[in-house]
Amino acid sequence: MKTKNTKSTAESSSVDAEEIERFSRIADEWWNVNGKFAPLHSMNPVRIEYIRDKIIKHFGAMDSLSLLDIGCGGGLIAEPMARLGAKVTAIDASQKNIAVASLHAEKMGLDIDYRCTTAEELAASGAVFDVVLSLEIVEHVSDIDLFIKSACKLLKTGGIIILSTLNRTVKSYGLAIIGAEYIMRLLPIGTHTWNKFLRPSELCNLLEQNQIEIDELMGMVMNPITWKWRLDSKDLAVNYLVVGKR
């Protein structure tokens, strides 16, 4: 398990300092399955299975593939990807998130290259990966065009990129903000800003502008009673995944 800081070589950044500070304040909660990140823990089985299946369908296997997890937080996706055989590099703009993730990976005996840096900085270094993941991140960046451009630049020719985010709909406002933050208190108030959510068409257009071919759109739907998640290609109204190829 490695940890490093990467000095900025990019001229600009998509990082939203307020968002980084917000998540840094609750970084110690990342691995508490009943804590502030409980919704991500409940979502994880569905999204891990989906990501694994898409990667294996594309490459035939996961062993030794270079995989980048952008905005890794405490490592909730980076660790499963490492266990599945990928060579994982995981980045986050919050030093506290990286510290938490690195310590947990060390305890689990996992070799993950954790770095406190941004997509823009890493792209400027010339690094490229077989697989690029950006999960529940795009709704938190300050410059979506720059972020997507950087994420796509990090993808090798022949590679696969998978993003997940929230749709900008009335339903997402009701469920992801009013319901999850204010009524059920599943997330800290202020976690999401509705006008930063992207419609699938908007995200797909940005990817296509960066020479990414859209392969699939898939909805993720949570049962608010059981907290169980399921995939539904016809329901993109709240949470959804986008799979693209170069």
N, C-alpha and C positions, 0 to 999 in steps of 0.2 A: 504494500500500500504506500502510495507516494502522495505528497502534497507539495505544491509549489505556488508561488505568486508569479504572475506574468506581467511584466511592465507594459504599459500602454504604448502601442505603436500606431494605433488607429487615430485618425484625426478627430473623430466624433464618436459618440456612444449612444446607444438606445436605452441605456440604463436610466430608470426612474429612481432617483435617490430616496424619495419618500417611500416607495414600494420596498426597496431594499431594507430601509430602516424598520419598516413595519414587520417584515418577515424575520429580520435579525432579532427583534425583541422577543419573538416566540420560538427561536431556534431550538431551545432545549426541549420543545414539545414534539419534535419530528418523529421520534420512535415510540411515543405514547399512543397506543392504538385507541385509547379512549379520550385523548386530548384534543387540542385544537386542529390537528390534522387528521382526525378520525375519518372525515369524508374521503380523503385520499387513500387511507388504508382500506376502506370498504370498496373503493373503486379499483384498487390495485389488481386483484385477481383477474378481472375482466380485461383490463388494458394490457397487463403482462401477457396473457394468453394470446390476445389479438396481435400484439407487436411480435411476439415469438413466431406465430403462424405466418405473418406477412414476410418476415425476414427469411424464414426457412423456405417459403414458397419462392421467394426471389433468388436466394443464393443456394438453396439446397441443404444448408446447415448453418449453424451459428459459430461453430468452433473457429477461433482465431480471427474472426472478423473484427476490424477496428470499428468501435462504436463510440459516438460522442453523445453525451446527455447534457443538453444546454439548460441551465437553470435547475441544477440537480437537487437543490434544497439539501435535505438531510441524507439523501441517497436511496430513497424509496424505490426508484426504478434502477438506478445504477447497480445496486447489489444483486437484484434478480438477474439482470442482464449478464453480470459477471459470473453468476452461478450457472447460467446457461451456456457459458463457454466463450463469450465475447471478450475482446481486449478493450476494456472500458476506460475512456477518459471522461471525466465529469467536471463541469465547470459551473460556478456560481459567482455572482458579484458580491455576495455577502461572505466576509471572512468568517463570521460566526457559523454560518451554515456549513462551510467547508470544514471547519474545525470539528463540528458535531459529526458530519458524515465520515470524516477521516478516522475519528476515534471509534465509531461504530464498526466501520469496515475492518479496522485492525482487530477489534474484539472478535469479529466473525471470521478472521483469517482470510480475508479477501484482498486481492491485489488490484486496487483501483487507483488510477492516476487522477487524483483530485487537484484542481487548480482554482484559485481565486482569481478569476479573470472574466472577460466578456466575450461574446461571439465575435464582436468587431475586432478585438485585440487578437484573438486566436486566428481569425481569418487573415488578418494582416501578416501573421507569421508564416503563412503559406501552408498550414496544416490542412489535411484532407482526410476523410473517413469513409468507410464503406457504408455505415449507417449513421444518420443524424436524427436524434430525437429532441423534440421541444414540446414538452407536455405541460399544459396549464401555465404557459409562460407568456404567450403573445398578448394576452389581455392585461399584462402588467408592465409592458415596455413603454418608453416615451416616444420612440420613433419606429413605427411598425415597418415602414419601407426599408429603413437601414437594417433593422433586425433580420427581416426575411432575406434581404440581399446577402447579409453576412452568413446566415445559416446555410443558404444555398451554396455559397462560395466554399463552404467547408465540406461539401459532399463530393466524393469522387465521381467521375464518369462511370456509369454502370451501377451507381449506388442507389440507396433508398432513403427517403426522408419521411418521418412520421411526426405529425403535429396534432395536438389536441387542445381545444379551447372551448369557449362559450359563444353561442350564437346571440346576436343582438335582436331579441324578440320580446314581446310583452310577456310571454311565458317564462323566459329566462330571467327577466326582471322580478317576476313574482316568486319564482322558485329559488333562484340562486342568490338573490339579494334580500328581498322581503322575507321569504320563508326561511332560508338557511341562516341568514345573519341576524335578523331582527326577531323572528318568532321562535324558531327552533333552537337558535343559538348554536348551530353546528359549526359556524365559522365566526371569527372575530368581526365585529361591525367595522365596515370600511375595507374589508378584504378585496372586494370587487368594485369597479366603476363601470356601470352599464354602457356608457357611451364609448368605452374602449373595447367592448366585445366586437368581434368580426363576424359578419355573415359568411357562410361557406363560399358564396360567389366571390366575395371580396378577398378572402384568403387564397382561394384557388387562382384568382387573377394575379395576385402578387407572386405566387409561386411560378406561374406560367411566364410572367415577365422576366423571371430569372432562370429560364430554360429548364423548368421542371415540368414533366408530364404527369398530369393527375391520374392516379391509378384507381383510387377508391375514396368515397366518403362514407363514414359509418357513424351512426348515432350511438351514444351511451345514455341509457335511461335508468334512473334509480327509482326503486319502490320506496317511498318515504316511510312506510310502515316497517318493512323488513330490512331496509338499508341494503338490499341486494341490487346489484347492477346487472343489466343485460345489454346486449348489442341489438340495434334495430336500424337497418339501413334506411327505413322510411321515416324515422323520427330524429331529425336533426335540430329540433326546436330549442334544446338547451345545450347539452354537451355533445360534441362531435369530434371525430378523428378525420384527418386528411392524410392519405398516403400518396407520395409522389416519387417519381424516378427520374434520374438523369441519364 
